[in-house]
Amino acid sequence: MKKVMMGTEAAALAAKLARVQVVSGYPITPQTVIVENLADVIGRGELKAKYMPVESEHSAMASCIGASLTGARAFTATSSQGLVYMHEMLHYAAGARVPVVMVNCNRALTPPWNLYCDHTDSLAQRDTGWGQYYCADAQDVLDAILIAYNVAEQALLPVMINMDAFYLTHTSELVDVPDQKVVDIFLPSYQPSSKLDVDDPKTFGNVCGADLFTSIKYRRHCDTLSLEKVWDQTATRFCDHFNRLHPTVESYQTEDADVCVIGIGTASGAMRLAVDRLREEGLKVGSLRLAMMRPFPREGFEEAIANVRHLIVIDRDVSFGAEGIVAQELKAILFDRHGDVKLTGFIAGVGGKDISVETIIPLVQQAISGAGTAVEAGTTLWADVLP
């Protein structure tokens, strides 16, 4: 069945299809529609779940952790200041190995106040131990949430599904809604091997000595690294059921490309259109969408850029005093190849500025020729800067 809906509506519908059992909701623009819709469907009895209206985002994540520890499938959503407010609890969720799925609507951090798209909020949480997936469209939002629960419950790690503020949250698109019975086959009920149970007492989150601490962290690190393969395998199974594939890395015309434009989120669509235009001008350009940023999808990335000699990264974020965060990640991965691969990083689109075909083409041309309008700050070029 196909329906026209906003990305926030698709997220709420996905949580319903996943048969979540606990929703902890604290509204914040632009994710409010998600928790409002879920409150409605729970109130109408269409979803058998507990809705918890909490007083803050910190409490929203804390209650999801508690619910998940009892064996419930838990869900929440947030954005921007709300995400950074729950930072402490993000570390706890990953350390406690709870398979919570959360939607973050990527919005600029303050000050100054800005309600629009910027990926700094979620990328600033990249060291908390959560899997991070960045959606390209509303269909991707719905499908990725279903895949994320399957992945999280296999790996016993939390997953964050990210979508661009307003480009996805409040833009309506045609979405193919899967049948509930088929979803139930793909995503059966959560059956944890261990949980909080008054009839079967266990100790959770106890003090750990130095002798075991490193081993516990090492095991979690290894399991986090495995999320790339687990996601791709699960995405393939999802495709078997629904005929839609959502890999960790999505390449476009990279087979013979000398130059590759790289980004995350909704701008990947404009990047593909820009590639088509640049190819008409005789340039061998491809594009790459990094759908997963944690763990970094190293295997898929290295395979996609095997023959590329110049990477052009467009970051919708900034690590102040350093450069774009995606560019930093790629430089770390490419360290062993630094002699034969050039990387040019741009910061563009922060705070909701459009990243259009007309934005991308001049940046690519500047990266190739060295002449353009983006201004330099450190090792990064900034677009959209007022004179």
Steps between C-alpha positions, in 0.01 A plus 500: 500500500633843406437815702616860483659602829771708664817343629386546858176316419702221338710470817194472724343245266821295502499491880140381489584231242791391719248449782701704748387445857626818667512849350668770705407837358629850551405731210756725334487663156516348242442148638177581690273338240663162571412480868163672444399242239609215724306647793192508275528139380568374853210706635267359235606146588662438160833417663530308824774704663576715803537870420719686748480882487823600675638835613822501295701324232737368767203328664371380162815301439528386862148356488572327167805338656295376797224371274745321273672336797166340591474353150271760340554638150558872572492807276554873525575796275682828547692778328785744546514635858293204616755254363796671663303523827471120511873454428570332836221249445621418148823368650302302756270345240791371294690380806193322634459329159134597462357483144315833514422665165478878493421741218696825499382783277825677411471865602759771560633553851474837671591783526381666286161331495432313179237233431644369176723221377851443633666164579723624783250392769522128420860491377602654833365178659705268280715379791209393720486148353174530304458382146424802281304484172416807285186489285464624143118517475178416683494142372849458638379630839221244527707207377814589696314498831378147435849389399647679802291305751604173338866605505490643854340187642756276330799702618350623831601855420292817455449655156431864407307570180567854378296710260548853377288767667221626273651349183364169630309576818246734340515412130232264370595209275343183365588213733439130447356376829581133566238251613499439877503122459814513285665741745428254780681228304802724441495644853365252755446601862807578709607206716807600705717229649528698824278769651391666823249266661387504863442126480852435371727756670827603330747782547529765226747788473714398796845638584775340291866474592786587269568133426170457311427854384726496193370161389139618523576815298695298244209264448260790451738664253522180295121462501461864395740451211292202387193722450604583142479136398194429714317799347584402142398139559175610665436752222533218248242296691276807512534529123393135464174589679432849365712538185682809631870505588653737757876434514751675723671651194316609185713579195405666172711483183819429694618207285708715263507821704818696562316740734237409760268737687413372848234597753229378735126557521267655244771686308598170340213541251632837382849347481379238253336767285821703511696193390275464196561864404874478550516180294333688216798738518737204460612468863522150646317575823307266732331543837485310822241513776625383837179371654677370810751710693542283810654264467666652197420265208863448410459190285226645280672838478839362395339279239301792355798737467761243396577679171425858606785748528322810632234505771286811550321495835207732571444520876176638641673527837815635657742395771611846611874541502540202269287452185195318371438181695440275199823629344686414821359148495604446139852631559543251783384214279718615209818557701677201343410630153580867561754504218264399221164650607420871529221618729336842485258584779221758481258614770166592345132496585538549876198657664271396216664665199405299191757264351374504143644394166591866449687490834687178434627554145707814582646325806609205287646733240684694770640180650628388161635834376574682825298806395164578661306695761527274805726656765774320688519450875768258610485193279131549409327714241175671605219568257206736571718748695375857467763753386 
